[in-house]
Amino acid sequence: MSAAQAGPGPDFDPGSAYRCSPQVALRPEPFGALVYHFGTRKLSFLKTPQLVEVVKGLEHHPDVHSAIAAADVEESQRPAYLRALAGLAASGTIEPNPAP
C-alpha cells in the first residue's frame, strides 16, 4: 500500500471529504508514485497505481469511501486502503477537504 501503514487514527474519518495536500507532489512511477511533502521534506511511496488513483480522486468525492469505490478497489482490499489512507492523513499527505 504505502510507506505509512498505520491503523485508522482518531483524527481520520473516512466518512468525510479529503484531498491531497497542496504541499505534496506525486510523481507517477510504474509501481505507483513517489510522494514528496515540501513542508516536511519527507519522501514516501504509494505502492500501487490504484492507491494513486484513490489519492488523486479524493477531492472529487464527498467521502473517502466514495473515492475508494470509484477506483474500483475490491471489497476485500478496502480495509487495507483505509489503513493506508489513515497513515497518509497522519503524515500530512492527505488532509480534510474544506470544500468537498
C-alpha positions in Angstrom: 0.0 0.0 0.0 2.1 2.9 1.2 5.1 3.6 3.5 2.6 4.7 6.1 0.6 1.6 7.2 -0.8 2.9 10.5 -4.2 1.9 11.6 -7.1 4.4 11.5 -6.4 7.1 14.0 -8.9 9.2 15.9 -8.4 12.2 13.5 -9.0 10.2 10.3 -12.7 10.0 9.4 -13.3 8.0 6.2 -16.9 9.3 6.2 -15.5 12.8 5.5 -14.0 14.5 2.4 -10.2 14.6 2.0 -7.8 15.9 -0.6 -4.1 15.5 -1.4 -2.3 18.3 0.5 -1.3 21.3 -1.7 2.2 20.9 -0.1 2.5 17.4 -1.7 3.8 16.4 -5.1 3.1 13.0 -6.6 5.4 11.7 -9.2 4.0 8.7 -11.1 6.1 5.6 -11.3 5.4 2.1 -12.7 4.9 0.8 -9.1 2.6 3.7 -8.0 4.1 7.0 -7.1 6.8 8.9 -5.2 5.3 11.3 -2.7 7.3 14.4 -1.7 6.0 16.7 1.1 7.5 20.2 0.6 6.7 21.2 4.2 8.4 18.3 5.9 10.8 17.4 3.1 9.7 13.8 3.6 9.8 11.3 0.7 7.5 8.3 0.8 5.8 5.9 -1.7 2.4 4.9 -2.9 3.0 1.3 -3.8 0.1 0.6 -6.2 -1.3 2.6 -9.1 -4.8 2.0 -7.7 -3.8 3.8 -4.4 -2.5 6.7 -6.5 -5.9 6.8 -8.3 -7.7 6.9 -4.9 -5.4 9.7 -3.5 -5.8 11.8 -6.7 -9.6 11.2 -6.7 -10.2 12.1 -3.1 -11.0 15.8 -3.8 -13.7 14.8 -6.3 -15.8 12.7 -3.8 -17.9 13.6 -0.7 -16.0 11.0 1.4 -13.1 8.5 1.4 -15.4 5.5 0.9 -16.8 7.0 -2.3 -13.2 7.6 -3.6 -12.3 4.0 -2.9 -15.4 2.7 -4.6 -14.8 5.0 -7.7 -11.3 3.5 -8.0 -12.9 0.0 -8.2 -11.0 -1.2 -5.1 -12.1 -4.8 -4.3 -14.2 -5.0 -1.2 -11.7 -7.4 0.4 -8.9 -4.8 -0.1 -10.8 -1.8 1.3 -9.7 -2.2 4.9 -6.1 -2.1 3.8 -6.7 1.0 1.7 -8.4 2.7 4.7 -5.3 1.9 6.9 -3.0 3.3 4.2 -5.1 6.5 3.9 -5.1 6.9 7.7 -1.3 6.8 7.6 -1.3 9.3 4.8 -3.5 11.6 6.8 -1.3 11.2 9.9 1.8 12.2 7.8 0.0 15.2 6.2 0.0 13.7 2.7 -3.8 14.0 2.6 -5.9 16.4 4.6 -9.6 17.2 5.2 -11.1 18.9 2.2 -12.8 22.2 3.3 -14.8 22.4 0.1 -15.8 18.8 -1.0 
